[in-house]
Amino acid sequence: MMKRTFLILLITIVLGNSINAQVSTNDDIVGRDAPNTITTTVPFLLIAPDSRAGALGDAGVATTPDVNSLHWNPAKYNFIDNNVGVSISYTPWLRQLVRDMNLAYVSGYKKFNKENVLSASLLYFDLGSIQFRSVDNVLLRDFSPHEFAIDAAYSRLLGEKFSSSVAMRFIYSNLTGGVEVQGNDSYPGKTVAADVAFYYYNDEIELSGMKSTLMWGLNISNIGAKISYTTNEYRDFIPTNFRTGVGYKLALDDHNEFMFTFDLNKLLVPTPPQYYQAGEILPNGDTVIPSDKIIKYGKDPKISVGSALFRSWYDAPGTATAFVKNGKPSVFREEMAEFTISAGVEYWYDKLFALRFGYFNEHQYKGNRKYFTVGAGLKMNVFGLDFAYLIPTTQANPLQHTLRFTLIFDLGGLAAEKS
């Protein structure tokens, strides 16, 4: 059986790491120009679900806490001002390619006291409608693939300015609807994962008489078992992710406030190695045949999740043109290229109206996603509304014109207003 519109699923699987990659047919072993992107299953877990972080270049691990902190760093909840909050976010996704793909996110928290906070969220990804057809192009059925993740987190204050959090996540991914794939029965992929996060928040800093706040965050997310969609033994990594960053908030006066933030992000899953090509001669004198898969540069990607957490820092082959040094592969250079950079600036006027700007950068050999983001926010006593817009730096980018909307309800503010 075949899916006529399988391209949509392929784009989604690769999306988190390889949008706009430029593929080359250069057959050089060292100094080749083909990209070496890292791909995982369920990449929707890495999409920025809320408008605030989406307007800050997808930076959020070290920003000031908000209701959507669970996705970026749940340890931030201990320093949030209000006791209860809920938000709803909606993103029409890849509208340059399809018309019915959407991402929805619901998040909320309950702060029992400064030391203890519970939070939960639901991330739902609707991939639209596809058609399954036989090898004779006969329509078999229509199907709407979808994925979701349910999160719950506990955040604990460890010191006056330092907190930590542990989050648990259930992941469900139904991409095939149970059809037969290459002779194997298929089924929804399911797994569980965990996050470990830390946050530092110091609001007792003064700069030239102006009150300021220094923030630092670290979140290792999606530490969980691999996923398989068929009855064969092969299983794929989920996007285990390392994210750290810093933030700085400066209050110019009682009405004007700026926040600057910077994130570094790296996937903790194996980098694809470079294999010997058919016809090449091995060190032992044997000739490589087409069925051989013998690694020439890099490490074996068939390892456990625990091993990948450590080996992913030094397993890159380093053979692309940008990484080769003195004619030899540079593992270090390729590993550094696997970090994505997010930076953003947020301006608040009278704590009522916000303007946001950001930039996201990914190396051309690792996906080549590069875009600016802009957004705005309005905050009242009971509710708030955020908006974000993505502006890619390249033409014909599938992410072009991406919009995000977030509606925030401050239930603590509602209780205060009633009283």
C-alpha positions, 0 to 999 in steps of 0.5 A: 500500500502507498500513501499518495500524500506521504510527502506531508508526513515526511516534511513533518518528520524532518521539519524540526531539523532540516527545513531549507537544507540544500542537498548536494550530489558531491561524492567527496568523502572529506569536504563534501557539501551535502548537509548532515541534519539530525532527524527524529520522530515527533519533532512537533515537541520542539515547535514553539507553541506560544506567541511570546517565545515565538516572537522572541526568536523561539527563546524561552528558557531564561525569560521572565516566568509566564503561564507557558513556562512548562514548555521552556523551563517549568522551574520558572513557575516558582518566581511567577507573581500570580497563583493560578493561570491558564493559556490557550495558543493556536498556530496555523502550521506550514500554510505555504504547503498545506491548508489544514495543518495546525498546532494547538497548546493549552497550559496552566499552573497552580502555585500553592506557595513560593516553594511548590508549584504544579503545572500541566499542558496539552500540545496537539498537532493536527497534520491535516487530511491525507489519502491512502491509495493502493499500488493501483492508485485506488483510494483506500481511505482518508485519514487525518494523522495527528500527534499530541503530548500531555505534560505534568510538572512539579517545580520546587524552590531550592534557595532564595534565587534558585529553583528546579523542576521535573516534568513527565510527558506522555507522547502519542503519534498516529501517522499511518492509521494502521495501514500496512507499510512496506509489508509491516503492520503499523500502529501509533507510536507511544512513549513517555519522557521526562524533563529536568530543569533549573532556573536562577532569578535575581531581581536585587540588581541595580544598574545606574540606579535602575532596578534590573533582574538577571536570569539563567535557565537550563532544561534537558527535555524529552529524555525518553524511550525511542518510538516505532510505528511498525512491527519491525525492530527498528526504533527512532529517537525522540528529540531529546534536547539540551537548552540553556540561556540567559536573560536580563530585565532592565526597568528604566522607570515605573513605565518602561521596561526592557528584557533581553534574552539569549538561548543555545539549543542542541539535540542530544541524539546521534549525528548521522555518520558518514559511511564508506561508498560502494567501490571504496577500498577499506583499510584491510584491502576489501572493496565495499559493496552496495549492501555494506554500511561501514562507518568511515567517519563518526559514530554508530547511531544504533545506541541507547538513549542513555548513551546518546545523552553523552555521545551526542557531544562528540559523535559528528563526522565533521566531513562537510566543507565548512568543518574540514580543517587542514584537509581533515574532518573536525568533529568539534566544528560540526558539534558547534554547528549543531547548536541553534541560537535564539535571541530576543528583545521585549519592551513593556510599557506600563506593564500593559502593552508589549513589543517583541523582536527576535532572531533564530539561526541554524547552521546551513549544514544542519537545517538552515532555518534562519528567520526574524520574529516580531510580536506584540502583547496586551495584558489586562487584570484578568486576561492577556493576548499575545501575537507573533509573526515569523519572517524567514531570511530566505525566499520560498521558505515553508515557515513564511507567514507563520502566525501564532496567537495566545490567549492568557487568563489570570485566574488569580487576577480575577479573584483579586478583582472580585474581592 
